[in-house]
Amino acid sequence: MCDAAQKDLYAVLGASSADSAQQLRQRYQQLALQYHPDRLGGEASSEVESAVKKFLEVDAAWRILSDQDTRRQYDLQRRE
């Protein structure tokens, strides 16, 4: 969680810390569909590489924020 702690995970998802778990899930699903590597078939390799990087970032943010305990820990770290 070191690398993730340096970024604002809520900003990665385009959300705020006040958003509910359902709102975060909806935002994650939108971004996952937008940046998923399987949806980028015929695009240039630099665009695909950039999209894959963004997808992995979004997925990492979601893994932390989707679990109530890890989200609470992350929120506490942000306040420090």
C-alpha positions in Angstrom: 0.0 0.0 0.0 3.1 2.2 0.0 2.8 3.3 -3.6 -0.9 3.7 -3.4 -0.6 5.9 -0.3 1.3 8.5 -2.3 -1.7 8.9 -4.7 -5.2 10.0 -3.8 -7.1 6.9 -4.5 -10.4 8.7 -4.5 -9.1 11.0 -7.2 -8.0 8.0 -9.3 -11.6 6.9 -9.3 -12.9 10.4 -9.8 -14.7 10.2 -6.5 -14.6 11.7 -3.0 -14.1 10.2 0.4 -17.7 11.0 1.2 -19.0 8.7 -1.6 -20.7 5.5 -0.6 -19.4 2.1 -1.5 -22.0 1.8 -4.2 -20.9 5.1 -5.7 -17.3 4.0 -5.7 -18.3 0.7 -7.3 -20.2 2.5 -10.1 -17.2 4.8 -10.7 -14.8 1.9 -10.8 -17.0 -0.1 -13.2 -17.2 2.9 -15.6 -13.4 3.4 -15.6 -12.7 -0.3 -15.8 -14.8 -0.6 -18.9 -13.2 2.6 -20.4 -9.6 1.5 -19.9 -9.8 -2.3 -20.0 -7.1 -3.7 -22.3 -9.6 -6.0 -24.1 -11.5 -3.0 -25.3 -8.5 -1.3 -27.0 -8.0 -3.7 -29.9 -6.9 -1.6 -32.8 -5.3 1.4 -31.1 -1.7 2.4 -31.2 0.6 0.6 -28.8 1.5 3.8 -26.8 -2.2 4.5 -26.3 -2.8 0.8 -25.2 0.2 1.0 -22.8 -1.2 4.2 -21.3 -4.7 2.7 -20.9 -3.3 -0.4 -19.3 -1.4 1.7 -16.8 -4.5 3.7 -16.0 -6.5 0.4 -15.7 -4.0 -1.0 -13.3 -4.1 2.2 -11.2 -7.9 2.2 -11.1 -7.9 -1.5 -10.2 -5.4 -0.9 -7.4 -7.5 2.0 -6.0 -10.6 -0.1 -6.1 -9.0 -3.1 -4.3 -8.2 -0.8 -1.4 -11.4 1.3 -1.3 -13.8 -1.6 -1.9 -13.0 -3.3 1.4 -14.3 -1.5 4.4 -11.3 -2.3 6.6 -8.6 -1.2 4.1 -10.7 1.9 3.2 -10.8 2.9 6.9 -7.0 2.3 7.2 -6.4 4.4 4.0 -8.6 7.2 5.3 -6.7 7.3 8.6 -3.4 7.5 6.7 -4.7 10.3 4.6 -5.6 12.4 7.7 -2.0 12.1 9.1 
